[in-house]
Amino acid sequence: MGVSSFYLMKLDDFKDGQVFKHYPGKTITESDNNLFCLLTMNHHPIHSDVEFAKNSIYGKRLVVGTYVLSLVVGMTVPEISGAAIANLEYEKISHDEPVFIGDTIYAETTILNVRQSKSKPDRGIIYVETVAYNQDNVQVLTFRRKVLVPKK
């Protein structure tokens, strides 16, 4: 099976203001949350203890915020960073609303700026903002990043 043409996007394919809707969404399972907690040694009971979470402000377990960030970054790979040389910087990461087990996450990315590299003519930097929403269209995560991509 061939690689999606999106994975082959180069600097010249991106334009300021361009919007990418990432597909498919992902429903977060209890196993996703538990495994991420184990892998990252995040043992806070708000993520794993039903009884503890019942007494929290939200009344139920929260999905680990760094999992949501990692998931959404992964969702953007086909359109944004599949051909990247490097992710240079992540900034303005905002957990806008809580995410719960069973939520389905969707994302879209806007190209904020495209520019040539100042030191290497065969590449450039795209500056993007990604926003994630749950199944109720509630914005749950926002972040910006700079991605170094090759020219054609």
C-alpha positions as CSV (number, residue, x, y, z in Angstrom):
1,M,0.0,0.0,0.0
2,G,1.3,3.4,-0.9
3,V,2.0,6.4,1.4
4,S,-0.7,9.0,1.4
5,S,0.1,12.0,-0.7
6,F,-0.4,14.2,2.4
7,Y,2.7,12.6,3.9
8,L,4.6,14.0,0.9
9,M,3.6,17.6,1.5
10,K,6.5,20.1,1.2
11,L,6.9,23.7,2.1
12,D,5.6,24.9,-1.2
13,D,2.3,23.0,-0.5
14,F,1.4,25.1,2.5
15,K,-0.2,28.5,2.4
16,D,-1.0,31.1,5.1
17,G,-4.6,30.6,6.3
18,Q,-4.9,27.1,5.0
19,V,-7.0,24.8,7.2
20,F,-6.7,21.0,7.5
21,K,-9.4,19.0,9.2
22,H,-7.8,15.8,10.5
23,Y,-9.5,12.5,10.0
24,P,-10.4,10.2,11.6
25,G,-11.3,11.2,15.1
26,K,-10.4,9.0,18.1
27,T,-12.5,7.8,20.9
28,I,-10.4,7.6,24.1
29,T,-10.8,4.3,25.9
30,E,-10.0,3.4,29.5
31,S,-7.2,1.3,28.2
32,D,-5.7,4.3,26.3
33,N,-5.7,6.3,29.5
34,N,-4.4,3.5,31.8
35,L,-1.6,2.6,29.4
36,F,-0.4,6.2,29.0
37,C,-0.5,6.6,32.8
38,L,1.7,3.5,33.2
39,L,4.1,4.5,30.4
40,T,4.6,8.0,31.8
41,M,4.5,7.0,35.5
42,N,1.6,9.4,36.1
43,H,-0.1,7.7,39.0
44,H,-2.4,10.5,40.0
45,P,-5.7,8.9,41.2
46,I,-7.8,11.4,39.2
47,H,-6.9,9.3,36.2
48,S,-7.4,5.9,37.6
49,D,-9.4,5.8,40.8
50,V,-13.2,6.0,40.2
51,E,-13.9,6.6,43.9
52,F,-11.3,9.3,44.2
53,A,-12.6,11.0,41.0
54,K,-16.2,10.9,42.3
55,N,-15.1,13.4,44.9
56,S,-13.3,15.7,42.5
57,I,-14.7,18.9,40.9
58,Y,-15.6,16.9,37.7
59,G,-17.1,13.8,39.5
60,K,-15.3,11.3,37.2
61,R,-11.9,10.3,36.0
62,L,-10.0,12.7,33.7
63,V,-7.9,11.6,30.7
64,V,-4.2,12.6,31.2
65,G,-3.7,16.0,29.5
66,T,-0.4,15.0,27.9
67,Y,-2.1,12.0,26.3
68,V,-4.6,14.3,24.7
69,L,-1.7,16.4,23.4
70,S,0.2,13.4,22.1
71,L,-3.0,12.0,20.5
72,V,-3.8,15.3,18.7
73,V,-0.2,15.8,17.5
74,G,-0.4,12.3,16.1
75,M,-3.6,13.0,14.3
76,T,-1.9,15.9,12.5
77,V,0.9,13.9,11.0
78,P,-0.5,13.0,7.6
79,E,-1.3,16.6,6.7
80,I,1.2,18.6,8.7
81,S,4.4,16.8,9.7
82,G,4.6,13.6,7.7
83,A,7.5,14.9,5.6
84,A,9.0,17.1,8.4
85,I,12.7,17.3,9.0
86,A,11.9,18.2,12.7
87,N,9.3,19.6,15.0
88,L,11.2,22.7,16.3
89,E,8.9,24.1,19.0
90,Y,5.6,23.6,20.8
91,E,4.1,26.7,22.4
92,K,0.9,28.0,23.9
93,I,-0.4,24.6,24.9
94,S,-3.8,25.2,26.5
95,H,-6.0,22.5,28.0
96,D,-9.2,24.4,27.3
97,E,-11.7,21.9,28.8
98,P,-11.4,18.5,30.5
99,V,-11.4,15.2,28.5
100,F,-13.1,12.1,29.9
101,I,-12.9,8.4,29.1
102,G,-15.3,7.8,26.2
103,D,-14.8,11.3,24.6
104,T,-14.1,11.3,20.9
105,I,-11.5,13.8,19.8
106,Y,-11.3,15.6,16.5
107,A,-8.8,18.2,15.4
108,E,-8.0,20.9,12.8
109,T,-4.9,22.8,12.0
110,T,-4.6,26.3,10.6
111,I,-1.4,27.4,8.8
112,L,-0.5,30.7,10.5
113,N,2.8,31.4,8.6
114,V,5.0,29.8,6.0
115,R,8.6,31.0,5.6
116,Q,11.8,30.0,4.0
117,S,14.7,29.0,6.2
118,K,17.2,31.9,6.7
119,S,20.2,29.6,6.6
120,K,19.2,26.6,4.4
121,P,17.5,27.2,1.0
122,D,16.2,23.7,0.7
123,R,13.7,24.0,3.6
124,G,11.4,26.3,5.5
125,I,9.3,26.6,8.6
126,I,5.5,26.3,8.9
127,Y,3.9,27.9,12.0
128,V,0.6,26.2,12.8
129,E,-2.2,26.3,15.4
130,T,-4.1,23.1,16.1
131,V,-7.4,23.0,17.9
132,A,-9.0,19.8,19.2
133,Y,-12.7,19.3,19.9
134,N,-14.8,16.6,21.6
135,Q,-17.9,14.9,20.2
136,D,-20.0,17.8,21.4
137,N,-17.8,20.3,19.5
138,V,-16.4,21.7,22.8
139,Q,-12.8,22.9,22.3
140,V,-10.6,20.9,24.6
141,L,-7.0,21.6,23.5
142,T,-5.1,24.3,21.6
143,F,-1.5,24.5,20.8
144,R,0.9,26.1,18.3
145,R,4.1,24.6,16.9
146,K,6.8,25.3,14.3
147,V,7.7,22.5,11.9
148,L,10.8,22.4,9.7
149,V,9.8,20.9,6.3
150,P,11.7,20.4,3.0
151,K,11.0,22.3,-0.1
152,K,10.1,20.5,-3.3
